[in-house]
Amino acid sequence: MAKYNLLLLEDVINYGRKGDLVHVAPGFARNYLLPKRKALLATRVTIKMREKLQKERKEQAEIDRKESEKLALKLEGKSFETTVKVDPEGHLYGSVTAHDIMEIVVREGFTIEKKHVALLHPIKQIGTYQVNLRLPEGVEVAVALVVKPDREIVKRAAPVQEEAKEEISSENAEEVKEEPVKGKKKEKK
């Protein structure tokens, strides 16, 4: 299968930046990059545009870096809270995802996108978590997220469970006593 040679007109996540020459699968090029005008087929004419696009990209990168650093300074050391639905024992009905975290941060007045939240797995337990944000141009910042329950959590009493274990082990002990010991012959009368 032949790959398409394209000149990117915009940054495309996991493929390249504006002005880069990339090789992509034909379907991705035909169905996404070309119709959305994120890339052009690489020809002699478009390759001449490359220098201009890369210069524009450098200028934009510097502006993005400054904005990201300002935002990182504002976010550094911040703590965000969210209240989630839980059952009486404290298990979450759902989870807190990257999209949820983005909405929480935006609600507080900061501008970020879902792709900036570096969360490997959704949060599925109550507690305090450190969430890393990867802002444009490689600027990273960590914020705290406190996941609180929407109701009081009722813990099961631990002694009740221990008593049940003791009852089970005493039943097992009685069964062991009742079993005949192997190796001894039964006496005939």
C-alpha positions as CSV (number, residue, x, y, z in Angstrom):
1,M,0.0,0.0,0.0
2,A,1.5,3.3,-1.1
3,K,1.6,6.2,1.4
4,Y,0.8,9.8,0.5
5,N,3.4,12.5,0.8
6,L,1.8,15.5,2.2
7,L,2.7,19.0,3.4
8,L,0.9,19.9,6.6
9,L,-0.8,23.2,6.7
10,E,-1.7,22.9,10.4
11,D,-0.4,21.0,13.4
12,V,-1.8,17.4,13.4
13,I,-1.4,15.5,16.7
14,N,0.8,12.4,16.3
15,Y,1.8,13.3,12.8
16,G,3.6,16.5,12.6
17,R,3.6,20.3,12.8
18,K,2.7,23.0,10.3
19,G,5.2,22.9,7.4
20,D,6.3,19.3,7.9
21,L,6.5,16.8,5.1
22,V,4.8,13.6,6.2
23,H,3.9,10.2,4.8
24,V,0.4,9.0,5.8
25,A,-2.0,6.2,4.8
26,P,-4.1,6.9,1.8
27,G,-7.4,6.7,3.7
28,F,-6.3,9.2,6.4
29,A,-5.2,11.6,3.7
30,R,-8.3,11.3,1.5
31,N,-10.9,11.1,4.3
32,Y,-9.4,13.6,6.9
33,L,-6.4,15.7,6.1
34,L,-7.2,16.8,2.5
35,P,-11.0,17.5,3.0
36,K,-10.4,19.5,6.2
37,R,-7.6,21.4,4.5
38,K,-5.0,20.4,7.1
39,A,-2.6,19.2,4.3
40,L,-1.7,19.4,0.6
41,L,-0.2,16.8,-1.6
42,A,3.5,17.4,-1.7
43,T,4.5,18.7,-5.2
44,R,7.2,21.0,-6.3
45,V,5.0,24.1,-5.8
46,T,3.8,23.1,-2.3
47,I,7.4,22.2,-1.2
48,K,8.4,25.8,-2.0
49,M,5.6,26.9,0.5
50,R,7.3,24.8,3.2
51,E,9.8,27.5,4.3
52,K,7.1,30.1,4.6
53,L,4.9,27.7,6.6
54,Q,7.8,26.7,8.9
55,K,8.6,30.4,9.6
56,E,5.0,31.0,10.5
57,R,5.0,28.0,12.7
58,K,8.1,29.2,14.6
59,E,6.5,32.6,15.2
60,Q,3.3,30.9,16.4
61,A,5.2,28.5,18.6
62,E,6.9,31.4,20.5
63,I,3.5,33.0,21.1
64,D,2.0,29.7,22.2
65,R,5.0,29.0,24.6
66,K,4.6,32.4,26.3
67,E,0.8,31.9,26.7
68,S,1.4,28.4,28.1
69,E,4.0,29.6,30.6
70,K,1.6,32.3,31.8
71,L,-1.2,29.8,32.2
72,A,1.2,27.3,34.0
73,L,2.2,30.0,36.5
74,K,-1.5,30.6,37.3
75,L,-2.3,26.9,37.6
76,E,0.8,25.9,39.6
77,G,-0.2,24.8,43.1
78,K,-3.9,25.1,42.4
79,S,-6.4,22.6,43.8
80,F,-9.7,21.7,42.2
81,E,-12.6,19.9,43.7
82,T,-15.3,17.7,42.3
83,T,-18.2,15.9,43.9
84,V,-19.2,12.6,42.5
85,K,-22.1,10.2,43.0
86,V,-21.2,7.2,45.2
87,D,-23.1,4.3,46.7
88,P,-23.4,4.0,50.5
89,E,-20.1,2.1,50.7
90,G,-18.2,4.8,48.8
91,H,-17.8,3.2,45.4
92,L,-18.1,5.6,42.4
93,Y,-21.0,5.0,40.1
94,G,-18.9,6.3,37.2
95,S,-15.4,7.7,36.9
96,V,-13.7,11.1,36.6
97,T,-12.3,11.3,33.0
98,A,-10.0,13.7,31.2
99,H,-13.1,15.5,29.8
100,D,-14.5,15.9,33.4
101,I,-11.2,17.4,34.6
102,M,-11.1,19.8,31.6
103,E,-14.6,21.0,32.5
104,I,-13.7,21.5,36.1
105,V,-10.6,23.6,35.2
106,V,-12.5,25.6,32.6
107,R,-15.3,26.2,35.1
108,E,-12.7,27.9,37.4
109,G,-11.8,30.3,34.6
110,F,-8.8,28.7,32.9
111,T,-8.6,27.9,29.2
112,I,-7.5,24.3,28.4
113,E,-8.6,21.5,26.1
114,K,-9.2,17.9,26.8
115,K,-6.0,16.9,25.0
116,H,-4.0,18.9,27.6
117,V,-5.1,16.6,30.4
118,A,-2.5,13.8,30.8
119,L,-4.5,11.1,32.5
120,L,-3.6,7.5,31.8
121,H,-6.7,5.9,33.4
122,P,-10.0,7.4,34.6
123,I,-10.2,8.1,38.4
124,K,-12.4,5.5,40.0
125,Q,-11.9,6.2,43.7
126,I,-12.5,9.0,46.2
127,G,-9.3,10.9,47.2
128,T,-6.8,13.5,46.2
129,Y,-4.9,13.1,43.0
130,Q,-2.1,14.9,41.2
131,V,-3.1,15.5,37.6
132,N,-0.5,16.6,35.0
133,L,-1.5,19.1,32.3
134,R,0.6,19.2,29.1
135,L,0.0,22.6,27.7
136,P,1.0,23.7,24.2
137,E,4.7,23.8,23.3
138,G,5.7,21.2,25.9
139,V,4.9,23.3,29.0
140,E,3.8,21.0,31.8
141,V,2.1,21.8,35.1
142,A,0.7,19.6,37.9
143,V,-2.6,20.4,39.7
144,A,-4.4,18.7,42.6
145,L,-7.8,17.2,42.2
146,V,-9.9,16.3,45.2
147,V,-12.6,13.8,44.4
148,K,-15.3,14.0,47.1
149,P,-18.4,11.9,47.6
150,D,-21.9,13.4,47.4
151,R,-23.1,11.7,50.6
152,E,-21.7,10.2,53.8
153,I,-20.1,6.9,53.4
154,V,-21.2,4.1,55.6
155,K,-18.4,1.6,56.3
156,R,-19.3,-1.9,57.2
157,A,-18.2,-2.8,60.7
158,A,-14.9,-4.8,60.6
159,P,-15.6,-6.8,63.8
160,V,-18.7,-8.4,62.2
161,Q,-16.6,-9.7,59.3
162,E,-13.9,-11.0,61.8
163,E,-16.6,-12.9,63.8
164,A,-17.9,-14.5,60.6
165,K,-14.3,-15.7,59.9
166,E,-14.0,-17.1,63.4
167,E,-17.3,-19.0,63.0
168,I,-16.1,-20.5,59.7
169,S,-12.8,-21.6,61.1
170,S,-14.4,-23.1,64.2
171,E,-16.8,-25.1,61.9
172,N,-13.8,-26.3,59.9
173,A,-12.0,-27.3,63.1
174,E,-15.0,-29.5,64.1
175,E,-15.1,-31.2,60.7
176,V,-11.4,-32.0,61.1
177,K,-12.0,-33.6,64.5
178,E,-14.8,-35.8,63.1
179,E,-12.8,-37.2,60.3
180,P,-11.1,-40.5,61.1
181,V,-7.4,-40.5,61.2
182,K,-5.9,-42.4,58.3
183,G,-3.3,-45.1,58.9
184,K,-5.1,-46.7,61.9
185,K,-7.1,-49.8,61.5
186,K,-10.6,-50.0,62.8
187,E,-11.0,-52.5,65.6
188,K,-13.3,-55.4,65.1
189,K,-15.5,-56.5,67.9
